[in-house]
Amino acid sequence: MSEKIEKNKEYIMKIDGMGYQGEGVGKVDGFTIFTQGAIQGEKVKVKVVKVNKNFAFGRLVEILEPSPYRTDPCCSIYKRCGGCQLQHMSYEGQLDFKKKRVKDCLERIGKFQVKEHDKTFRDNVLEESKKDISVKLYNTLGMTNPYRYRNKVQLPVGKCNEKINIGFYVKRSHEIIDMESCLIQDETSDKIVKLMRNWIEKYNVEPYDERTGRGTIKHIMTRKGFATGEIMLVIVTFTESLPHKKELVELMCNNLPGIKSIVHNINHEKTNVILGKKCVTLWGQDTIRDYIGNFKFNVSPLSFFQVNPLQTEVLYSKALEYTDLSGNEVIFDAYCGTGTISLFLSQKAKKVYGVEIIDEAIKNARINAEENGVNNVEFITGKSEVVIPELISKGVKADVVVVDPPRKGCDAGLLKAIADMAPRTVVYLSCDPATLARDLAVFRDFGYMTKEVQPVDMFAQTAHVECVVKLKRKDS
C-alpha cells in the first residue's frame, strides 16, 4: 500500500488517460488512481475509496477543468445503473474513446505501429522494414441516433420494501434499480415493464428471491424485430408453473399491437445465467422475424441475434467489403453462430462453409438459409480447429476465412489451422480489442499482415467496441 495515498482523503489530479471501462486515469505523486466519471484532459478533485498496492480507486468529487467532451447524462439513474458507462461524454467523445482504446491495444499488446488514417495516408510513409507492423486505423463508425437501439432487453425482477422493482442492477451489486424508461432500449420495452409491474402487483405474483430461493419470476426478456415490428415477451421463472397466465396474455394482447409471441422460460438454476433450456409458448408463435439487410431471420428466445440491427448491417457490410470477393471464392466462416454472417457473405461468394460448435445454432442456421433461398452455404457442427483441417483433407480450400470469435478470442489451434491453409485474406470481427490485438500478433508471426482496422460502435453509451479487421497473406 502506498504511504502517500490514503483512503478517504481528497486529491486534485489531471486525468491523463481512460481505462477500458471508460474510467478516468490520473496520477498523484506517480501513483495511479482510477475514477469513474472523469474524462481524459480534465482536472478533477477525487476522494480515494480504495487503495491497492499499485493503484487506487477514487470517487469524483468536483470537476475543476471540464473536458470539451463532457455532457449531462440524459438518464436519471445513470450514476447508479451498471448498464451504461459513457453517458457523461458527448457522442463524439465516445467514438474517440473507442478508437483510442483499439489503438492502445494494438500498440501495447500487439506491438503494432498504428497510423490513424486520413486522406494523406500513403503506404510508403513507413519504412519497408516496418510494414509488417504498420496498421491503418480508421475513425469509429457511429450511429445517427445513439439511443433506443437495443432490440433485446433482459431485466431482473425483485422486491424491496414490498415494492416491485424491475430494472437493472446497481454497479457491482445485485441490488435492482427500479426503472421507468431506459434510453438505449426500444420504447416497447418501457411499455412492457409498466404492464408487467401492474400484472405482478394486481395478482400478487412473487418475484424470485435469490437469498431465500423462494418466489416465482426471475427475469423478463423482450425482443423486437426492428424491420418487422414483431414483439416477443419471455417471462423467466424459477418455478415450473406461472400463475394467472390467461390474464397476462390478455393484458399484453390488448395493449401491444405488435405482440407475436409470449413465452414462459423455466430456469431452476441458482446462477447468473438468465435463461433456462425449457421454453413453453403461452401464446402466438415460437419465434419472431427480423432482417439484416435483405436477409430474414427467425429469432427464438434462446437464439443469438445481434442486439443492434442497424449497426450490424454496417459491421457486416464492412466485413463483406474486406473479403474482396469476385464471385468465384470459397469462404470459411468460423464461429458462424446462426449463420448471419455466412448468409451475408453468400451474396458475393461461390461457396460458404459455416462452422459452429453449438448444434442448436447450426440447426437455426440451416433453417435461416432455407427460408432465404440460399443454396451456396453449408453449415457444419464442430470445433473450427478440427473441422477446417478435415475440410482441407477432403480437398476443400478457402480463399477467404472469416472469424467472429467470443470475447476470449480465437482458439490457438484455429489460428494455426488457418495459417496452414494459407488463404489470401482473413477478415476478423472482434468484440474485444485486447484479445484481437493478441490474435493479430499471432497471425503476423504466421505471415499475415494486418492491413486495416475499422472500429464500429455497436453499443453506444457503453464502453464496448467492435472491430472489423482485414489481413492479407504476405505472398498473396
Secondary structure, 3 states (H helix, E strand, C coil): CCCCCCCCCEEEEEEEEECCCCCEEEEECCEEEEEECCCCCCEEEEEEEEECCCEEEEEEEEEEECCCCECCCCCCCCCCECCCCCCCECHHHHHHHHHHHHHHHHHHCCCCEEEECCCCCCHHHCCHHHHHHEEEECCCECCCCCCCCECEEEEEEEEECCEEEEEEEECCCCCEEECCCCCCECHHHHHHHHHHHHHHHHCCCCECECCCCECCEEEEEEEECCCCCCEEEEEEECCCCCCCHHHHHHHHHHHCCCEEEEEEEECCCCCCCCCCCEEEEEEECCCEEEEECCEEEEECCCCCCCCCHHHHHHHHHHHHHHHCCCCCCEEEEECCCCCHHHHHHCCCCCEEEEEECCHHHHHHHHHHHHHCCCCCEEEEECCHHHHHHHHHHCCCCCCEEEECCCCCCCCHHHHHHHHHHCCCEEEEEECCHHHHHHHHHHHHHCCEEEEEEEEECCCCCCCCCEEEEEEEECCC
